[in-house]
């Protein structure tokens, strides 16, 4: 009887994890059945690819190891790079963006794994200038809304929306950035 309860609890955790992953992927506009999307950037990342499906798996152990090493020296780790989207693991401490940024052809989905950060989003950019094709920065964005994000929160920022981040303490997050016309 006891083993059955343990197995059921394990199955429930697995189902919740699948639902969370599917929700993030759906919010990012990813087609879960398109295996080509997940096979872009593997070498040196500790990822595993299922040979029959081309699916890219980052195990909890691999991600935890990356996060632990990044906590010693906060950084960005681009874990997937593809023509359709990127996924970046970020650990930052006491970091503040000086300007708002916005992009003509890519969205952002931020999922907070640990810690807190503040995002200013939206409004009308003032004094904007291009930093490259489809990429813009502005020193201010009149009417931006401030969100304090904590562990477990997810923020979806559509393309063309000004945004900047301020982290007073530390934050660990995953940034998924779908691209396209």
Buried (B, 14 or more C-beta within 10 A) or exposed (E): EEEEEEEEEEEEEEEEEEEEEEEBBEBBBBEEEEBEBBBBBBEEBBBEBEEEEEBBEBEEEBBEEBBEEBBEEBEEBEBBEBEBBBBBBBBBEEBEBEBBBBBEEBBBBBBBBBBBBBBBBBBEBEEBEEEEEBEBBBEBBEEBEEBEBEEEBBBBBEBBBBBBBBBEEBBBBBBBBBBEE
